[in-house]
Amino acid sequence: MRIWVDADACPRPVKEIIFRAAQRRQIATTLVANLPLKTPRSPYINSILVPGGFDIADEKIELLSAKGDLIITADIPLAAKVVAKGALALNPRGNLYTKENINEALTMRNLKDELRGSGIETGGPSAFSGKDREAFANQLDRILSNIKGKENDNV
């Protein structure tokens, strides 16, 4: 299992949580962005710099991720693609996308996009909060604990 982070729009507190989890649990973690990133020195954490452009980082994550990986992204279309591959997708606010709920999330995202395109104000997401940070940390811990438990069952 590997963690992939769609890092361009990922809040700093979320990245810090991911860094600590990757180091503590010794999980290979890669941040993908179109701007250089500052990451801690660690054998478990690295970054990939992609050219600027629409969805270039998303395409790289989709290409490199595999079944069983965890992708951290706020991009619902990317989440849908990786979930279809058998990966897990977690957004920075702690929402886990699964085969059971990704279609609803994608439909809602597309509806809001259409409404914005037709000039109807739909509002954007609220500011990232301490509650969001806590929800993300808790969900990440649950996911990693479940994966570790499954690995121990297979030994």
C-alpha positions in Angstrom: 0.0 0.0 0.0 1.2 3.5 -0.9 -0.3 6.9 -0.1 -0.6 9.4 -3.0 -1.3 13.0 -2.3 -2.9 15.4 -4.8 -0.7 18.1 -3.1 -1.4 21.3 -5.1 -4.6 22.2 -3.1 -4.0 20.0 0.0 -4.0 22.2 3.2 -0.7 22.3 5.1 -2.2 20.8 8.3 -3.4 17.8 6.3 0.1 17.4 4.8 1.6 17.5 8.3 -0.8 14.8 9.5 0.2 12.7 6.4 3.9 13.2 7.0 3.6 12.0 10.7 1.5 9.0 9.7 3.8 8.0 6.9 6.8 8.2 9.1 5.2 6.5 12.1 3.7 3.6 10.1 6.6 3.5 7.6 4.3 3.8 4.5 5.6 5.0 1.2 4.0 8.4 0.5 4.3 10.5 -2.6 3.1 14.0 -3.0 2.3 15.1 -6.6 2.2 18.8 -7.5 3.0 21.3 -10.2 5.0 23.5 -7.8 8.1 22.4 -5.8 7.1 21.1 -2.3 8.9 21.1 1.0 8.8 17.7 2.5 10.5 16.3 5.5 13.6 14.1 5.0 12.4 10.6 5.2 12.9 7.3 3.4 9.1 7.1 3.3 8.1 10.5 1.9 8.9 11.9 -1.6 7.4 14.2 -4.2 6.9 14.3 -7.9 6.9 17.6 -9.7 4.7 17.6 -12.8 4.3 20.4 -15.4 1.7 23.0 -14.8 -1.6 22.4 -16.6 -5.1 21.3 -16.0 -5.4 17.9 -14.3 -1.7 17.0 -14.9 -1.1 16.0 -11.3 -4.4 14.1 -11.3 -3.4 12.2 -14.4 -0.1 11.3 -12.9 -1.7 10.0 -9.7 -4.3 8.0 -11.7 -1.5 6.5 -13.8 0.8 5.5 -10.9 -1.7 4.5 -8.2 -2.8 0.9 -7.8 -5.4 -1.2 -6.2 -5.1 -1.0 -2.4 -3.4 2.4 -2.4 -4.8 5.5 -0.6 -5.2 8.7 -2.5 -5.7 12.0 -0.7 -7.6 14.4 -2.9 -10.3 17.0 -2.9 -10.8 16.3 -6.6 -14.0 14.1 -7.0 -13.4 13.1 -10.6 -9.9 11.8 -9.6 -11.4 10.1 -6.6 -13.9 8.3 -8.9 -11.1 7.1 -11.2 -9.0 5.7 -8.4 -11.9 4.1 -6.6 -12.8 2.3 -9.9 -9.2 0.9 -9.8 -9.7 -0.5 -6.3 -7.9 2.2 -4.4 -9.3 4.3 -1.5 -9.8 8.0 -1.8 -9.9 10.4 1.2 -10.6 14.1 0.9 -8.8 16.6 3.2 -12.0 17.0 5.2 -12.1 13.4 6.2 -14.7 12.1 3.7 -13.8 8.6 2.5 -15.0 7.9 -1.1 -16.0 4.3 -1.8 -17.7 2.4 -4.6 -20.9 2.9 -2.6 -20.8 6.7 -2.4 -18.6 8.0 -5.2 -21.3 8.2 -7.8 -23.5 10.3 -5.6 -20.5 12.6 -4.8 -19.6 12.9 -8.5 -23.3 13.6 -9.5 -23.5 16.4 -6.9 -20.2 17.9 -8.0 -21.3 17.9 -11.7 -24.7 19.4 -10.8 -23.0 22.2 -8.9 -20.5 22.7 -11.8 -23.5 23.0 -14.2 -25.2 25.5 -12.0 -22.1 27.6 -11.7 -21.6 27.4 -15.5 -25.2 28.8 -16.0 -24.6 31.7 -13.6 -26.4 30.3 -10.6 -24.5 31.0 -7.4 -23.8 27.8 -5.6 -21.1 29.0 -3.2 -17.9 27.2 -2.6 -16.6 25.1 0.2 -16.3 26.6 3.7 -12.9 27.5 5.0 -10.8 24.6 6.2 -11.3 24.3 10.0 -9.9 22.6 13.0 -12.9 20.2 12.9 -12.0 19.3 9.3 -8.4 18.6 10.4 -9.6 16.4 13.2 -12.0 14.5 10.9 -9.2 13.9 8.4 -6.8 12.7 11.1 -9.4 10.4 12.6 -10.4 8.9 9.3 -6.7 8.4 8.2 -6.0 6.7 11.4 -9.0 4.3 11.0 -8.0 3.5 7.4 -4.3 2.8 8.3 -5.3 0.8 11.3 -7.7 -1.3 9.2 -5.0 -1.9 6.6 -2.4 -2.9 9.3 -4.9 -5.2 10.9 -5.5 -6.9 7.5 -1.8 -7.3 6.9 -1.4 -8.9 10.3 -4.2 -11.3 9.5 -2.4 -12.4 6.3 0.9 -13.2 8.2 
